[in-house]
Amino acid sequence: MVNYKELGLVNTRDMFAKAVKGGYAIPAFNFNTMEQMQAIVQAAVETKSPVIMQVSKGARNYANGTILRNLAKGAVEYAKELGCENPEIVLHLDHGDSFEICKECIDNGFSSVMIDGSHLPYEENVALTKKVVDYAHQFDVTVEAELGVLAGVEDEVSAAESHYTKPEEVIDFATRTGCDSLAISIGTSHGAHKFTPEQCTLVNGVLVPPPLAFDILAEIEEKLPGFPIVLHGSSSVPQEEVETINKYGGALKAAIGIPEDQLRQASKSAVCKINIDSDSRLAMTAAIRKHLAENPSHFDPRQYLKPARDNMKKMYIHKIVNVLGSDNKLG
Ligand SMILES: [Zn+2]
């Protein structure tokens, strides 16, 4: 057993309460590599932002859960070394799909877990979520649950169609499960190809996707005042990164994300955690492709991973300051 408190990590409870009150959202960045971890910590320290570092099942398969937990422990110490006295870093399991995987993470230093029973019939989702909450709360670990289904593909999570969260279910679900936050479906989706061009409208030469369902968000807020809401699949898929990737040999077609002004608007509501994964992948790949194309003789991974790390850091800082508004919110 390793409790997250021994690692210097924090759970999401106070962080979310402050974010809902303050009208901003906490960034939840997925990570699989040391370079992503370093970029996340550097960005969080420089902007004085709390941050959630999250690990998917795919990340655990790729990098090993023990290594990722130790990277998160290293992240806390690294933040202190960079001059942040009391960093607020959460290590969160993204899309846990069974009680067992949640328990394993809780027993091994995670401060927050998601149990995703959104694909199950309602009553089964309630039962599974409650089982995880009952276990997690013994160790002061916070639990995110999900109601409604997001479309898209990301790691091992995929769904062809989205189903918006039904506002009439949220009170019953939150009360009976005791979950600490709720991921909802209001039009965001997983991956870098969130919308087809046919779903978008052409405005000044730019494809603009359909707006998020802010009416559903407002209804949910009305039913659960002040309750922390989470948005998954909220990368904006910066077109300059997509263009760089394609310019230097990539072949990304019609990669379309969520416009940042929509996320800015959501951050000001009860939405207090916004998940961003694809944007980091795009920033990393764009920088690596550009570097290798311009420096064909380079073969030391440090030569191309350094610009990749710098490019991710720039993106993380932009999200924190200009989209989520979580800068200067430590303490
Ligand atoms: Zn997700």
Boltz pocket constraint, residues with backbone or C-beta under 6 A from the ligand:
constraints:
  - pocket:
      binder: B
      contacts: [[A, 95], [A, 157], [A, 190], [A, 232], [A, 233], [A, 275]]
      max_distance: 6.0
